[in-house]
Amino acid sequence: MKFCGLTRPADAAFGSALGAAFVGAVFAGGPRRLTPAAARALFEAAASAGAARRVGVFGSQGVEEILAVARETGLDVVQLHGASHSATVSELRRNFGGEVWRVLRVSDATRELDLPVAAEDVDAVVVDAFAEDQLGGTGVPIDWDSLASTLERSGRPPRLVLAGGLRPENVRRAIELVAPDVVDVSSGVESAPGIKDQTLMRAFAEAARGGR
């Protein structure tokens, strides 16, 4: 389980205490964007409450900027929402000791997902909903039935992270259909962009574990 788009240390600590495997800070554009200093405080709060690993979400930044942020904030995972070309991934692999995740954004118009290609040289593929001018946190769910069929045909990546429109009331269904390794939530547990509702966070965690 991953709580992403966090902006407040208290929410990061709460998510970590709930047993989240990952907490995420956004360094790409949008209302949830953080400075490295703010993200460091967020991650330190999470570390004080549990063992959640630190994920940084990037958009169009170059490798040098990504590496600088990773060093300053102590990232365990770099998540690439932008055009994550093979050369970018290879350079990150050479210079970053943590994991590299590639985001694959899909829409209803997507007929086939090239998951084997997306999985090349990365530790995980994040399947998220496509929206114009928005890299994540859209609140738009994916067609999970279609994704499950695609996974049967093309095979599964080494680790599948499912994002896009997940909420406490639908995450169990998504898990049953897709069987992801990680479920990733942002807007589905918010009262406003970047402001998490801790009641919803708890409900999401319970539902993801099959408690409701």
Residue, then its C-alpha position, 0 to 999 in steps of 0.5 A: m500500500k502506498f499513500c501518495g501526494l502527501t503534503r503534511p508530515a502528520d499525514a505521512a506519519f499516520g500513513s506509515a503508522l497504518g502500515a503503508a509500505f510506501v509514502g510518496a511526495v510529488f516533485a512534478g507539477g500540480p497542487r501537491r508539489l513539494t520542495p525537497a526541504a518540505a519532503r524531507a520533513l514529511f519523510e522524517a515524520a513517516a520514519s518516526a511512525g513506521a517503516a514506509r519507504r520514501v518515493g519521489v514522483f517526478g515529471s519532466q525533470g532531468v536526471e541530474e535534478i532527480l538525483a539531486v532531489a533523491r540525495e537531499t530527501g533520502l529517496d528509496v524509490v524514484q517514480l517516473h511519470g514523464a517520458s522515461h526513456s531507456a537512456t534516462v532509466s539507465e543513467l538513474r540505474r548507474n547513479f541511484g542505489g534505490e528502485v526505479w518505477r515507470v508509470l504507464r498511463v492508460s485511458d479507455a482508448t488504450r487497446e493494448l498495453d505493452l507491459p513487457v516493454a514498460a517493465e524493461d530495466v525498472d523495478a515496478v510498473v505503475v499503471d495509472a489513469f490518463a488525463e490531459d495536463q495532469l500526471g497523477g492524482t486524477g481520481v479517475p479509475i481504470d477499467w480493471d476488467s480490461l487491465a486484468s485481461t491484458l495482464e493475462r495476455s501479455g504477462r505481469p511485470p515484476r511488480l505491478v503498482l495499481a493507481g488511478g481512482l482508488r478509494p476505500e469503497n472500491v479498492r477491494r474490488a480492484i485488488e480482486l480483479v487485478a491482484p496488484d503488488v501495491v495499491d497506490v492512493s492519493s486523491g481518493v483519501e483527500s478532503a482537498p488536493g494534498i490534504k489527506d483525510q485520516t478517517l479515509m486513510r484508515a478506511f482505505a488501509e482496512a479495505a485494502r487488507g480485506g477488512r471491509 
